[in-house]
Amino acid sequence: MAVTFSFNWKNLFKKVPKTDLPDNGYELQGQNGDAIILIHGMTGTPHEMRFLANYLNRQGYTVFCPRLANHGAPLHILQMSKWQDFYQTVRQSYLQIRGKYKHVYTGGLSMGALLALLLADEFKDEIDGVSCLSPTLFYDGWNSPWYRHFLPLAYNTPLKYFFYFKEEPPYGIKNEAVRSRIHEFYSRADLHSMEQVHQYGYPFFPLTLLHQLQKLVKHLNGRLHEIATPIQLIQAKHDDMSSERNSQFIYNRVKSPRKELVFLHNSYHIITADQERNAVAMHMQRFFSGQPYKS
């Protein structure tokens, strides 16, 4: 990631608006009486879950893909958000469908996987399974910048409001055709670019959100040992952003009687849209239907 510094002190005093369920999330009605909530990643978009949503919907599931709080808003608004705001979106999505389906499952990508685990922790006897896709507790993938170890030094200073990280290749994508489309947008984007954010997510990552992710991870770490919901973890062996250690960390700490680790060999971080997205969808459908994993 390239570092960008932008000083605009007025942003510190702008009020973060309250957001309800986002208006550009989507839902797909199914026929089997079961529902799945799919959660995108930080600075991402519900669009990155579209392939999985369509696949699972064809299997009969009703699928909900909310947009996390303040995603789609200008970057100066998103950067003032808290992890609790993002979790509230997920929580409200569940509460709106609570009691309406035989079974409710959830799955999330990257930070979305952590939010899915929190939902399972809060509603212990109501969420029937969680699929964690490229869960991100540590930014320790092969493309993580060397200076990530020094970022906590800025978390408790005003500097965190003025530093941004611009996404660089491979953008979590191994598929060259998809990567080239993302690169076309990201390479010419500036801090104020909102064009195609709804499709590709933000090209810049505020330091404040990395701080919020650290806080979310700390909170979740204190809860993992309480989670007994069936857990599936899917991660690429060559994940460029978060190594397989992330999935192993969760697997070793949850007390779920049913849990499984699935590793991919031809994808990077955004496994919902990369080379093996079909395999990811099939693994999720198998897991939610109660079938065992045969490696």
C-alpha positions in Angstrom: 0.0 0.0 0.0 1.2 3.5 -0.8 0.9 6.1 2.0 -1.0 9.3 1.3 -1.1 12.3 3.7 -4.0 14.7 3.5 -4.5 17.6 5.9 -8.0 18.9 6.3 -8.7 19.9 9.9 -12.4 20.7 9.1 -13.1 16.9 8.6 -12.5 16.4 12.3 -15.5 18.5 13.2 -17.9 17.1 10.7 -20.7 15.1 12.2 -21.0 11.5 11.1 -24.6 11.0 10.0 -26.8 8.2 11.5 -27.3 5.5 9.0 -30.1 2.9 8.8 -30.0 -0.2 6.7 -28.2 1.0 3.5 -30.3 1.6 0.5 -28.0 -0.1 -2.0 -27.7 -3.4 -0.2 -29.8 -6.1 -1.8 -31.8 -9.3 -1.0 -32.7 -12.3 -3.1 -35.8 -14.2 -2.2 -35.5 -18.0 -2.0 -37.9 -21.0 -1.6 -36.3 -23.3 0.9 -37.3 -21.4 4.1 -33.7 -20.7 5.1 -31.8 -17.3 5.0 -28.2 -16.3 4.7 -26.7 -12.9 5.6 -23.6 -12.1 3.6 -21.3 -9.3 4.9 -18.7 -7.5 2.8 -15.3 -6.3 4.0 -14.2 -2.9 5.3 -14.1 -0.3 2.6 -15.7 -2.9 0.4 -19.2 -3.2 -1.2 -22.1 -5.7 -1.3 -21.1 -6.2 -4.9 -18.1 -8.3 -3.9 -20.6 -10.9 -2.5 -22.8 -10.9 -5.6 -21.5 -14.2 -7.1 -22.0 -16.1 -3.8 -25.4 -14.5 -3.3 -26.6 -15.5 -6.8 -25.3 -19.1 -6.3 -26.8 -19.6 -2.9 -30.1 -18.1 -4.0 -30.2 -20.6 -6.9 -29.9 -23.4 -4.2 -33.1 -22.0 -2.6 -31.8 -19.7 0.1 -33.1 -16.2 0.7 -29.9 -14.0 0.7 -29.4 -10.6 2.4 -26.4 -8.5 1.5 -26.5 -5.3 3.5 -24.1 -2.4 3.0 -22.1 -1.6 6.1 -22.7 1.7 7.8 -21.3 4.8 6.0 -19.9 2.7 3.1 -20.7 4.6 0.0 -20.4 7.9 1.8 -17.5 10.3 1.1 -14.3 9.1 2.6 -14.2 11.8 5.3 -17.4 10.4 6.7 -16.4 6.7 6.5 -13.1 7.4 8.3 -15.0 8.7 11.4 -17.0 5.5 11.7 -16.6 3.0 14.5 -16.5 -0.8 14.3 -19.7 -0.8 16.4 -21.4 1.1 13.5 -20.6 -1.7 11.1 -21.7 -4.3 13.5 -25.0 -2.5 14.1 -25.8 -2.8 10.4 -25.3 -6.6 10.6 -27.3 -6.8 13.8 -30.2 -4.8 12.4 -30.2 -6.9 9.3 -30.6 -10.0 11.4 -33.3 -8.5 13.7 -35.4 -7.6 10.7 -35.6 -11.3 9.7 -35.5 -12.8 13.2 -38.1 -15.6 13.6 -39.1 -15.6 9.9 -36.9 -18.4 8.6 -36.3 -22.1 9.7 -32.6 -21.5 9.8 -30.4 -18.4 9.5 -26.8 -18.6 8.4 -24.2 -15.9 8.0 -21.0 -15.4 6.1 -18.5 -12.6 5.8 -15.4 -11.6 3.9 -12.3 -10.3 5.7 -13.6 -7.9 8.4 -17.1 -9.1 7.5 -16.1 -12.6 8.8 -15.3 -11.0 12.2 -18.7 -9.3 12.3 -20.4 -12.6 11.4 -18.7 -14.2 14.4 -19.9 -11.5 16.7 -23.4 -12.0 15.4 -23.1 -15.7 16.2 -21.8 -14.9 19.7 -24.6 -12.5 20.5 -27.4 -14.7 19.1 -25.9 -18.1 20.2 -28.9 -20.3 19.7 -30.3 -18.5 16.7 -27.5 -18.4 14.1 -27.1 -21.9 12.7 -23.7 -21.6 11.0 -21.0 -19.1 10.1 -18.8 -19.1 7.1 -15.6 -17.0 7.6 -14.0 -16.1 4.2 -10.4 -14.7 4.4 -10.9 -13.6 8.1 -8.6 -10.8 8.9 -7.3 -10.5 12.5 -3.7 -9.7 11.4 -2.5 -7.9 8.2 0.3 -10.4 7.6 -0.2 -11.5 4.0 2.7 -11.6 1.5 1.8 -8.1 0.1 1.4 -6.4 3.5 3.6 -3.3 3.8 6.7 -3.5 6.1 5.6 -0.3 8.0 2.4 -2.0 9.3 4.3 -2.8 12.5 4.6 1.0 13.2 1.0 2.0 12.6 -0.1 1.5 16.3 2.2 4.4 17.1 -0.2 6.8 15.3 -3.4 5.3 16.5 -3.6 7.4 19.7 -2.5 10.7 18.0 -4.4 13.1 15.7 -2.2 11.9 12.9 -4.5 9.0 12.3 -7.1 11.3 10.8 -4.7 12.4 8.0 -3.1 9.2 6.8 -4.5 7.0 4.0 -3.3 4.0 2.3 -3.9 3.6 -1.4 -4.6 0.1 -2.6 -2.0 -1.3 -4.9 -1.8 -4.5 -7.1 -2.9 -7.2 -6.9 -5.8 -5.7 -4.9 -6.6 -9.1 -3.4 -7.3 -10.6 -6.8 -5.3 -13.2 -8.7 -7.6 -13.3 -11.7 -5.9 -11.0 -14.2 -9.1 -9.9 -16.1 -10.8 -8.8 -12.8 -7.6 -7.2 -11.5 -7.2 -5.1 -14.7 -10.7 -3.6 -14.3 -10.0 -2.7 -10.7 -6.6 -1.3 -11.7 -8.2 1.0 -14.3 -10.3 2.6 -11.6 -7.8 2.6 -8.7 -4.8 3.9 -10.7 -6.5 7.2 -11.6 -8.5 7.7 -8.3 -7.8 10.4 -5.8 -9.1 10.8 -2.2 -12.3 12.3 -3.3 -13.1 9.8 -6.1 -16.6 8.3 -5.6 -16.9 7.0 -9.2 -17.5 3.2 -9.2 -17.0 3.0 -5.4 -20.3 1.1 -5.3 -18.8 -1.5 -7.5 -15.1 -1.8 -6.5 -15.0 -0.2 -3.1 -12.7 2.6 -1.9 -9.3 2.9 -3.5 -8.0 4.5 -0.2 -8.0 3.0 3.2 -8.1 5.5 6.2 -5.7 4.8 9.0 -8.6 5.4 11.4 -10.3 2.3 10.1 -7.2 0.2 10.7 -7.4 1.4 14.3 -11.1 0.4 14.4 -10.2 -3.0 13.1 -7.6 -3.4 15.8 -10.3 -2.6 18.4 -12.7 -5.0 16.8 -10.1 -7.8 16.9 -9.4 -7.1 20.5 -13.1 -7.4 21.4 -13.6 -10.5 19.3 -10.5 -12.2 20.8 -12.2 -12.0 24.2 -15.3 -13.7 22.8 -13.9 -16.5 20.6 -13.8 -19.1 23.4 -17.6 -18.6 23.9 -18.6 -19.3 20.4 -20.0 -22.8 19.8 -21.9 -22.2 16.5 -20.8 -24.4 13.6 -17.9 -22.6 12.0 -16.4 -22.9 8.5 -13.2 -21.1 7.6 -12.1 -20.7 4.0 -8.8 -19.0 3.1 -6.3 -18.9 0.3 -2.9 -20.3 0.9 -1.5 -17.4 -1.0 -3.7 -14.7 0.5 -1.9 -11.4 -0.1 -3.4 -9.5 2.8 -3.9 -12.0 5.6 -2.1 -15.3 6.0 -3.7 -18.7 6.7 -2.6 -18.1 10.4 -5.8 -16.0 10.7 -8.1 -18.9 10.1 -6.0 -21.3 12.2 -6.1 -18.8 15.1 -9.9 -18.8 15.0 -10.2 -22.5 14.5 -8.0 -23.2 17.6 -10.0 -20.9 19.9 -13.7 -21.4 19.2 -15.5 -24.3 21.0 -17.7 -25.2 18.1 -18.2 -29.0 18.0 -18.5 -28.7 14.3 -15.8 -26.6 12.6 -13.7 -26.9 9.4 -10.8 -25.4 7.7 -10.7 -25.1 3.9 -7.6 -23.8 2.1 -7.6 -22.6 -1.5 -4.6 -22.8 -3.8 -5.4 -20.5 -6.7 -6.7 -17.3 -5.2 -5.7 -14.2 -3.2 -7.7 -12.3 -0.5 -11.0 -11.6 -2.2 -12.0 -15.2 -2.6 -15.6 -14.2 -3.3 -14.7 -12.8 -6.7 -11.4 -14.6 -7.6 -10.4 -17.7 -9.5 -12.0 -20.2 -7.1 -15.2 -18.3 -6.3 -17.3 -21.2 -7.5 -15.5 -23.6 -5.1 -16.1 -21.1 -2.3 -19.8 -21.0 -3.1 -20.0 -24.8 -3.3 -18.2 -25.2 0.1 -20.6 -22.8 1.7 -23.7 -24.5 0.3 -22.4 -27.9 1.5 -21.6 -26.6 4.9 -24.9 -24.9 5.4 -26.7 -28.0 4.3 -24.9 -30.0 7.0 -22.7 -32.1 4.8 -19.2 -33.0 6.0 -16.0 -31.6 4.4 -13.9 -34.2 2.5 -10.4 -32.7 1.8 
